[in-house]
Amino acid sequence: MVEGWDGGDARALRSLASVMGRCTVSILASIAILLPAQSTANAQALPDPIRVIVPVAAGSSLDARARVVADALGKRLQHRVIVENKTGAGGVVGTLFVARAKPDGATLLFTNSAHAISAHLQRDPGYDPVRDFTPIASVYESGMVLVVHPDLHVSSVKELVALGKAKGDALNYGSSGTGSLPHLGMEVFKRAAGLSFAHVPYKGDSQALADVLPGRVPMMIAGYPASAPSVQAGTLKALAVTSPSRASVFPDVPTMAEAGYPDATVNVWTGFFAPARMPQALVDLLHREVNAAVATAPVQEHFAATGARSMVMTPAAFGAFVAQENARYAKLVTELKLKEE
């Protein structure tokens, strides 16, 4: 367990799935029926183009899913919906860009749980993760996977822990950046298992995997879409997923809880945000259109193929949830003594 992190907080983190698992097949079906494909009147109320800012590098799990959702939204609205990657400072650069934009629907933020983390790594990020944004729609929840290079000669979390305790900080791990969810996931696992692996930060999953695949760095926690091809090809071994339940893309891979480390469970939520003070009518319109786009077959098929599950909340409920997450992760960042590198 994390030093200074009491059991109640650990259990609360593990219970996030029960808070976030609000989407069912029937809800999606209802959305598809109530919100027909033609939305010309709605589209006229929205700018063209709509820019969707993804605050992490292209090729990441978040980026891949953003493009699928944006494509469905653009087809529904008959608008240009353009995904732009604005990276830097663990997601702060892109997030700040949206915080400073006009709340007119032309600029949206597509981000994940890192939204409640990154701002706490810097003395003055320039924005507040709750106050300076308008929650639009929760989109999906997912997890991450702990992968190792075959040359490490471990086939389970138990074997990795034994090796880690024998070698200490002689073993290192890669991540998509300081304070990123993969970094936080590994740090939580390290403390749950009493390990001291050294951290090697990169700028995104793809850059980290570029060193993990040839074995220059022996392990990392990564998003499902980025790591699945290598796991399926046998060039990396998947030891555990961080989600509360097994992932559809890795059905034979145990959860961290099943591997003996329930306190290493880290579920990931994702959603759309707009700048603060967006008019409620525009919030409601975007919420409906995003939900309808997410309910389409191409998006649902992509989610199933990449281990994501739809997540539906009202804008108000999503906002309350994000505020809760922000407080929780602020505490965790302090306990883990994370800071920008």
N, C-alpha and C positions, 0 to 999 in steps of 0.2 A: 504494500500500500504506500502511496505517496506520503513522505514525511510531512506532518502537519495537516494532512488531509484526512478528516475523520470518516468513519464508516458510513455515516449518514450521507455525506457528500458523494462518496463512491457509489452508494446504492442509488442516489439521485441521478448520477451520470448514467448508470446502467439502465435506469428507467426511462430514458429519453424516448426510446422507441414507442413506449406506451402513450407518450404525449404526442409524438409525431405520427404514429400510425393511424391517421384519420381518413385515409383514402381506401375505398372499397370499389370493387368492380361495379356495383350498382350505382355508386355516386358518379363514376365516370360515364356510365351508360346514360344516366339522367342528364349529365352535362351535354353529352353529344346530342340528345334528343331536344333539350330545351334551347340549345344554342346552335341553330342550323348553320351550315357552311357559309351561306351568303350573309355577308355583314357589311354591305356597301354603306349603309347609313352610319354604322359605327366607325367605319374607316374614314369617313369624311370628317369626323371629329378629332382624328389623330393626325399628327405631322407625318410627312413622307419626305425623307426616310426616317425611320426610327433607328437610333444607334443603341446597340446593346454592348455595354462595356463589360468585358471579362478581365478582372484584375490580375490574372495569372497568365503564364506563357501558353502559346499555341501548342497543341499536342497533349495538354493535360486532360485528365478526366473531366474536369469542369468545362473546359473549352469544347471538348468533343460533344458533350451533351447540350451545351449552349447552342451550338450550330444546328443540331437537329431540331431543337425547340424553336429557334429563330426561323428556320425554314418553314416549319408548320404554321407559325404565327404570320409570317409574310404571305403565305398562300391563302390563309384565311382572310386577311385584311386586304389582300391585293395591293400591298405596300412593299417597299424595300425595307427589310429589317436586316441591318448590317451589324455583324459581330466584329468588335474591335478589341484587340488585346492591348491593354495599357498596364505594363508591368513595372515593378519596382517597389522596394521597401516592404516586401512581403504582402503585397496587395494594396498598400496604402496609396500609392500613386493613382491607380485607376479609381479607387473608391473616392478619394478626394476630388478627382475630376468630376464625378457624378454629383457629389455634395455641392459643388459650386455651379452646377448647371441650372438652367431654368426649369421649373416644375411644370413643363408644358407637354410632357409625354415624348419629347424628341430624344431624350437621353435616359436610358435605364441601366441599372446595375444588375448583373447576374452573378451572384456570388453564393458562397456556402458558409459553413460554420466558422470559417476563418474570419468572417466579418466581425465576429464577436471576440476575436483574438488579436488580430494585427494591431489595432489601435492601442492596445495595452502594452505593446513592446517598445513604444517610443514615448519620449517625454511629451511631445506635442505633435500629434499626427495631423492636426488641422481640422479635425471633425470629431463629432461624437457619433458612435455607431447607431445609437437609438434616436437621439434628438434631431440629427441632421438628415434623416431619411424618412421617406414614406413607404411603408411596406405595401407591396402590390399583391403578390401571390407566392405562397410556398409551392414548390414544384416537385421535388423528390427527396427521398432519403436514401442513403447508401452506406457503405463501409469502405474499409481499406484492407489491404492484404500484406502480410509479412512475407517477403520473398528473400531467398538466399541463393548464392551461387553454388552449383553442385560441388565445386572444389572445397567447400566448407565441410562437406561430409557429415551433414546433419539432416535428419528426415522428420524431425518433430520439434515442437517448442521445447519439450523436456530436454532433448539432446542439445539444442542451442543454448539453453540456460546452463547446462552442465559445462559446455565448452566456454561460455562466456565467463563463468565463475572461475574457471581454470586459467583463462588468459587475461581477464580483466580488461583494461583499456587498450590492450594490444589489438583488440578487434574494433573496427569502426563501422559506421553505417552512413549511407547517404540519405538525403531528404530533398524535397523540392524547395527548401528554403527555411531559414530560421523563423520559427513561430508558425510555420505552415502546419496544416493538419497532420501530414505524415511525420513531421518532426515531433509535434506534440504527442502523437500516437506512440512513437517509439520511446519518448521520454517517460510517458505513463507506464509503458510496458517495462522499461528498465527499472523503474522504482518498484513496481509490483513484484518483479522477479529478483531484485537486489543485484542488478548488473551495472557495469560502468563503461559501456561502449562509448567510443569517441564519435562526435558528430562531424560530418563533412557536408556542409550545405551547398546546394546547387540552385540554379534558377529554373525550376520546373521539374516535373517527373521525368520528362524525356532526357534532359541533361544528366540527371542522376542515374537513370537506367543505362545511359551510354557508358558509364564507368562500372556499373554493377554487372552488366552482361558479360564483359570480358574478365570479370573477377578482380579488377583493380580496387573496387570497394566490394566487400563480400555480402552486403545485405542492405535492405531498406524496407520501409513500409510505403506502399504506392497505391494509387487509385486502381480500380479494377480494369477500366479500358486500356490504360497504359501498359499494364503488366500482363494481362490475360494472354496475348499472343505468345509471349516468351514462356509463360508457364505451360501453355498447351503444346509448345514446341519442345519442351523439356530442357530449355536453356536456363531456366530458373526453377527453383522449387518453392511452392507455396506452403507455408507452415500453418498459418492461421489467419482468419479474417477478424477484423475488429468490431464488426456489427453484432448486435445481440442474437441474431439468427444467421444460419448459413446463407451464403449468397448463391443465387441461381447460376451464376457463371462459374462458381467453384463449389459444386454440390458435395464433393468429397473432402473438402478442406474444413477442419473444425473451427469453431469460433474460439476466441481467446478464453472465454469462460469454459468451454469444453476442454481446452488444453490445460486448464488449472489456474487461469489468471483472470477471473471475472472483473477485477479492478482495472484491467487493461482494455475494457470495452469502450470504444469511441465510435458513436454513431454520427453520421454526417448529414446535415440538412442543407437544402439549396433553395433559393428563391429569387424573385425579382424585387428590386427596390427602385424608387424614384427619389429625386431631391425632395427635401422637406417642403411642406406647405402646398402640396399638389391639391387642386380642387377635388372635392369628394366625388363629383360626377365623373371626373376623368379617372380617378382611382377605381371606381366601380366598373367603368367601361373596360379598362385594361385588365382588371381582375377577371371579368367574364371572358374576355378574348384569350387571355393566357390559359385559363382553365380549359377552354374549348380546344385550343391548339394542343395542349398536353394530352387531352383525351383521344386524339386522333390515333389511328392504327400505326402509322410510321413511328410516332414518338413512343407509344406503348411497346412496340416491338423492339425498338432500340433500348429502352429501359430494361426489358426482360433479358436482352442479349448481353447487357453490360452490368447486371446486378443491381440496378436501381429500382425503387418502388415509388409510385406516385404518392404525393402528400398534399392533401387539400385542406386549407384553413381559410376562414374569412380574413380580409385584411386586418381587422381589429384583433382577431385571435393570433394571427401571425405576428403582429406587432408586439403583443403581450409576451408571446413565446420568445421572440428575439431579445426583448428586454431581460427576460429571465436568463437566457443563455449568456447575454453580455455580462451580467453580474456573476454568473457561475464561472465563466472562463477568465474573467478578471482576477478572481480569487485563485484559480488554478495557475495562471501565468505567474502570479506572485509566489505561490508555493513552489513551483518548479524553477523559480529564479531565472526565467527566460528573459532574454534581452536581444535586441537587434545586433547582429554580428557584421 
